[in-house]
Amino acid sequence: MKTLFVAIAFLTAALPAMAEEAPGTLDKIRQSGAITLGVREASVPLSYMDAAGQPHGYNVDICLKIVDAVKGKLGLPKLQVNYQTVTAQTRIPLLTSGTVDMDCGTTSITGNRELQLAFTPPTYASTVRMAVAKASGITGIDQLNGKTVVTTAGTTSVTLLHELELTRKLSFRTVYGKDHQESFAMLAKGAADAMILDDFILLGEMTVSGQADRFAIVGESLKSKHLALMFRSDSPEFDAIADHVVETMASNGELAKLYDKWFNTPIPPNGVKLNLPMNDEMRLLTQGKLPHG
C-alpha cells in the first residue's frame, strides 16, 4: 500500500510538468540563445544557398532584419543564427516540430496555411506563369493539351494545374520535381514541355542555368499570389516584432531598395542579373499599400 501511495504522489507531482506546453517562439529563442531560419536551396533570388552553404536572397535579408529586432527585444546581441534548408514539402513540418523558427523561403499565403501557422504582411507579390523552350512554339496554356507539364511538389501550383485542367478543359500529364532545380532540369532536358511556377522562380532558374536564351516565359498570368515569411502562431510578441519590421521596411522605402538589389543588380554567387521589373501589386507592396493577407 505504501508503494501505491508513493507511485500516486510521484505521478501527481509529474502531471504539471507533463501538461506544460512547449514555450512560444520568442521564449524558445530566449531560452536557447539561438534562432533557426529555414532557407530554400535554390529559389533565386528570394531564398537560396550557394555552394559554400551560405544563405542569400531578398526574403533572407528581410528575415535577418527581423532577427536584429529580436536581438534588441531580448537584449541578446550575440544571438546565434542557424540555417536549415527546407523544401516546399518540408517547410511546414519543420516549423511545427520546432526545428525551424521562421521560414525565409518562398511561401504563399493561403487560408489552409493560416489555420496552422502565422505570416508576416506580404513580402512579395508573385504571378504564376509558364516557361517553355523557345523552339517548342508554345505561347499559351491552351496549347498544353496532351503535353507534359512540370511543377514543384508541395507548391500551390500543384492545385492550380488541376484547376486549369477543369476550367480550361485540358488534359496534360503532370510531373513533379522535388525542388525548383529538378523541375527546371526536366524542362531543360525535354522531359516536360512546360514548367508552371512563380515568374521569379522561372526567371531565376533560366538565368542561373546559363541557358536563358533557350527558354521563354509565355502566356498570361495564371494566378496572382502574395508571399510572406511564415512562423508558428504561438507567440504574439514574435508576431508583433515580425509584422512591425516588414511594415516599416515597406513604409520607409527599404523594401523597394531591397527589390532593386536582388532583381536589378548582379547577385551572388556568380553575379547574374535577373532584370525583372516590378508588377503593379509589387509596387503597391513596396509602398506599404498592400493589405496584410
C-alpha positions as CSV (number, residue, x, y, z in Angstrom):
1,M,0.0,0.0,0.0
2,K,2.9,2.4,0.8
3,T,4.3,1.7,-2.6
4,L,1.0,2.6,-4.2
5,F,0.8,5.9,-2.3
6,V,4.4,6.7,-3.4
7,A,3.6,6.0,-7.0
8,I,0.5,8.2,-6.9
9,A,2.4,11.0,-5.3
10,F,5.1,10.8,-8.0
11,L,2.6,10.8,-10.8
12,T,0.7,13.8,-9.2
13,A,3.9,15.8,-8.9
14,A,4.8,15.0,-12.5
15,L,1.5,16.0,-14.0
16,P,2.1,19.7,-14.2
17,A,5.4,19.2,-16.0
18,M,3.8,16.7,-18.4
19,A,1.0,19.1,-19.1
20,E,3.3,22.1,-19.6
21,E,3.2,23.4,-23.1
22,A,6.3,24.0,-25.2
23,P,7.5,27.6,-25.0
24,G,6.3,30.0,-27.6
25,T,8.8,31.0,-30.3
26,L,10.1,34.1,-28.6
27,D,10.6,32.2,-25.3
28,K,12.2,29.3,-27.1
29,I,14.7,31.7,-28.7
30,R,15.4,33.4,-25.4
31,Q,16.0,30.1,-23.6
32,S,18.2,28.6,-26.3
33,G,20.1,31.7,-27.2
34,A,19.6,30.8,-30.9
35,I,17.1,31.1,-33.8
36,T,16.8,28.8,-36.8
37,L,15.9,30.1,-40.1
38,G,14.5,28.0,-42.9
39,V,16.1,28.7,-46.3
40,R,15.5,27.2,-49.7
41,E,18.3,25.6,-51.6
42,A,17.5,27.2,-55.0
43,S,14.7,29.8,-55.1
44,V,16.7,32.6,-56.7
45,P,16.6,35.4,-55.9
46,L,14.3,35.2,-52.8
47,S,15.9,32.4,-50.9
48,Y,18.8,30.2,-51.8
49,M,22.1,28.7,-50.7
50,D,25.5,29.0,-52.5
51,A,27.9,26.1,-52.9
52,A,29.6,27.0,-49.6
53,G,26.3,26.7,-47.8
54,Q,25.8,30.5,-47.3
55,P,22.3,31.8,-47.5
56,H,21.3,34.6,-49.8
57,G,18.1,36.3,-51.0
58,Y,15.5,39.0,-50.8
59,N,13.4,37.2,-48.2
60,V,16.6,36.1,-46.3
61,D,17.5,39.7,-45.9
62,I,14.1,40.5,-44.5
63,C,14.4,37.6,-42.1
64,L,17.7,38.9,-40.9
65,K,16.2,42.3,-40.2
66,I,13.6,40.6,-38.0
67,V,16.4,38.7,-36.3
68,D,18.1,42.1,-35.5
69,A,14.8,43.3,-34.0
70,V,14.5,40.1,-31.9
71,K,18.1,40.6,-30.6
72,G,17.1,44.1,-29.5
73,K,13.9,42.9,-27.9
74,L,15.6,40.1,-25.9
75,G,18.8,42.0,-25.2
76,L,20.8,39.2,-26.9
77,P,23.2,40.9,-29.3
78,K,25.1,37.7,-29.8
79,L,22.0,35.6,-30.6
80,Q,23.2,32.6,-32.6
81,V,21.6,32.4,-36.1
82,N,21.3,28.9,-37.5
83,Y,20.2,27.9,-41.0
84,Q,18.2,24.9,-42.1
85,T,17.4,24.0,-45.7
86,V,13.7,23.5,-46.4
87,T,11.7,22.4,-49.4
88,A,8.1,23.1,-50.3
89,Q,7.2,19.7,-48.7
90,T,9.3,20.0,-45.5
91,R,8.9,23.7,-44.5
92,I,5.6,23.3,-42.6
93,P,6.6,20.0,-40.7
94,L,10.0,21.6,-39.8
95,L,8.2,24.7,-38.4
96,T,5.5,22.8,-36.4
97,S,8.1,20.5,-34.9
98,G,10.2,23.4,-33.7
99,T,13.2,22.5,-35.8
100,V,12.8,25.8,-37.7
101,D,11.6,29.1,-36.1
102,M,10.9,31.1,-39.2
103,D,10.5,30.2,-42.9
104,C,12.6,32.6,-45.0
105,G,11.7,30.8,-48.2
106,T,9.0,31.4,-50.9
107,T,5.7,30.6,-49.3
108,S,2.4,31.9,-50.5
109,I,-0.3,32.9,-48.0
110,T,-3.3,30.6,-48.2
111,G,-6.3,30.1,-45.9
112,N,-5.3,26.5,-45.1
113,R,-1.8,27.5,-44.1
114,E,-3.1,30.4,-41.9
115,L,-5.1,27.8,-39.9
116,Q,-1.8,26.2,-38.9
117,L,0.8,29.0,-38.8
118,A,1.3,32.7,-38.8
119,F,2.5,35.0,-41.6
120,T,4.1,38.5,-41.8
121,P,2.5,41.0,-44.1
122,P,3.3,40.1,-47.7
123,T,6.9,40.5,-48.7
124,Y,6.5,39.6,-52.4
125,A,3.6,39.8,-54.9
126,S,4.1,37.0,-57.4
127,T,2.3,35.9,-60.6
128,V,2.3,32.3,-61.9
129,R,3.5,31.9,-65.4
130,M,4.7,29.3,-67.8
131,A,8.2,28.7,-69.1
132,V,8.8,26.8,-72.3
133,A,11.6,26.1,-74.8
134,K,11.5,28.7,-77.5
135,A,11.8,26.0,-80.1
136,S,8.6,24.4,-78.9
137,G,6.4,27.2,-80.4
138,I,4.2,27.1,-77.3
139,T,2.8,30.5,-76.5
140,G,-0.2,29.9,-74.3
141,I,-1.8,27.5,-71.8
142,D,-4.3,26.1,-74.3
143,Q,-1.5,24.6,-76.3
144,L,-0.6,22.3,-73.4
145,N,-3.4,19.8,-74.2
146,G,-1.8,16.3,-74.4
147,K,1.6,17.8,-73.3
148,T,3.7,17.1,-70.2
149,V,3.8,19.9,-67.6
150,V,6.2,20.1,-64.6
151,T,5.9,21.9,-61.3
152,T,7.5,21.5,-57.9
153,A,5.9,19.1,-55.4
154,G,4.3,20.8,-52.4
155,T,3.6,24.1,-54.1
156,T,0.3,25.8,-54.7
157,S,0.9,25.3,-58.4
158,V,0.1,21.7,-57.9
159,T,-3.5,22.6,-57.1
160,L,-3.5,25.3,-59.8
161,L,-2.7,22.7,-62.5
162,H,-5.7,20.6,-61.5
163,E,-7.9,23.6,-61.6
164,L,-6.6,24.6,-65.1
165,E,-7.4,21.1,-66.4
166,L,-11.0,21.5,-65.3
167,T,-11.7,25.2,-66.1
168,R,-9.8,25.1,-69.5
169,K,-11.0,21.6,-70.3
170,L,-7.4,20.5,-70.8
171,S,-5.7,17.2,-70.3
172,F,-2.0,17.1,-69.7
173,R,0.4,14.8,-67.9
174,T,1.8,16.4,-64.7
175,V,5.2,15.5,-63.3
176,Y,6.8,16.9,-60.2
177,G,10.3,18.0,-59.2
178,K,11.4,17.7,-55.6
179,D,12.7,21.2,-55.8
180,H,12.8,24.0,-58.4
181,Q,16.1,22.9,-59.8
182,E,14.8,19.4,-60.5
183,S,11.7,20.9,-62.1
184,F,13.7,23.1,-64.4
185,A,16.1,20.2,-65.2
186,M,13.1,18.3,-66.6
187,L,12.1,21.2,-68.8
188,A,15.7,21.7,-69.9
189,K,16.2,18.0,-71.0
190,G,12.9,17.8,-72.7
191,A,11.2,15.6,-70.2
192,A,8.5,18.3,-69.9
193,D,7.0,20.7,-72.4
194,A,6.3,23.5,-70.0
195,M,7.1,24.5,-66.4
196,I,4.5,26.3,-64.4
197,L,5.5,28.2,-61.3
198,D,6.0,31.8,-60.0
199,D,7.6,34.1,-62.5
200,F,10.6,34.9,-60.4
201,I,11.4,31.2,-59.9
202,L,11.2,30.6,-63.7
203,L,13.4,33.5,-64.4
204,G,15.8,32.6,-61.7
205,E,16.2,29.1,-62.9
206,M,16.6,30.1,-66.5
207,T,19.2,32.7,-65.6
208,V,21.4,30.7,-63.2
209,S,21.4,27.8,-65.6
210,G,23.2,29.8,-68.2
211,Q,20.6,28.7,-70.8
212,A,18.2,31.6,-70.6
213,D,18.4,32.2,-74.4
214,R,16.8,28.7,-75.0
215,F,13.7,29.4,-72.9
216,A,10.9,32.0,-72.7
217,I,8.2,32.9,-70.1
218,V,5.0,33.0,-72.1
219,G,1.2,33.3,-71.9
220,E,-1.0,35.1,-69.5
221,S,-0.7,35.3,-65.7
222,L,-2.4,32.2,-64.4
223,K,-2.6,33.3,-60.8
224,S,-1.5,36.2,-58.6
225,K,-0.5,35.5,-55.1
226,H,1.2,37.0,-52.1
227,L,4.3,35.5,-50.5
228,A,5.4,36.1,-46.9
229,L,7.6,34.8,-44.1
230,M,6.0,32.1,-42.1
231,F,6.3,31.1,-38.4
232,R,4.4,29.3,-35.6
233,S,1.4,31.1,-34.2
234,D,2.4,30.5,-30.6
235,S,3.9,33.9,-29.7
236,P,2.0,37.2,-30.1
237,E,5.2,39.0,-29.2
238,F,7.2,37.4,-32.0
239,D,4.3,38.0,-34.4
240,A,4.3,41.7,-33.5
241,I,8.0,42.1,-34.0
242,A,8.0,40.4,-37.4
243,D,4.9,42.4,-38.6
244,H,6.4,45.7,-37.4
245,V,9.7,45.1,-39.3
246,V,8.0,44.3,-42.6
247,E,5.5,47.1,-42.3
248,T,8.4,49.6,-41.5
249,M,10.5,48.3,-44.4
250,A,7.6,48.9,-46.8
251,S,6.7,52.3,-45.5
252,N,10.2,53.7,-45.4
253,G,11.2,52.5,-48.9
254,E,13.6,49.8,-47.7
255,L,11.7,47.0,-49.5
256,A,11.9,48.9,-52.8
257,K,15.6,49.2,-52.4
258,L,15.9,45.6,-51.5
259,Y,13.9,44.6,-54.6
260,D,16.3,46.6,-56.7
261,K,19.3,44.9,-55.0
262,W,18.0,41.4,-55.8
263,F,16.2,41.9,-59.1
264,N,18.1,44.6,-60.9
265,T,21.7,44.3,-59.9
266,P,24.2,41.4,-60.1
267,I,23.6,38.9,-57.3
268,P,25.9,36.3,-55.6
269,P,27.5,33.9,-56.1
270,N,28.1,34.4,-59.9
271,G,26.9,37.9,-60.5
272,V,23.9,37.1,-62.6
273,K,21.2,39.8,-63.1
274,L,17.5,39.0,-63.5
275,N,16.2,42.3,-64.7
276,L,12.6,41.6,-63.6
277,P,10.5,44.8,-63.4
278,M,8.1,45.2,-60.5
279,N,4.5,44.2,-61.3
280,D,1.7,46.6,-60.1
281,E,1.0,44.7,-56.9
282,M,4.6,44.6,-56.0
283,R,4.8,48.3,-56.5
284,L,1.9,48.8,-54.0
285,L,3.6,46.3,-51.6
286,T,6.9,48.2,-51.6
287,Q,5.0,51.4,-50.8
288,G,3.2,49.9,-47.9
289,K,-0.2,50.0,-49.6
290,L,-0.8,46.2,-49.9
291,P,-3.1,44.9,-47.1
292,H,-2.0,42.1,-44.8
293,G,-3.2,38.7,-46.1
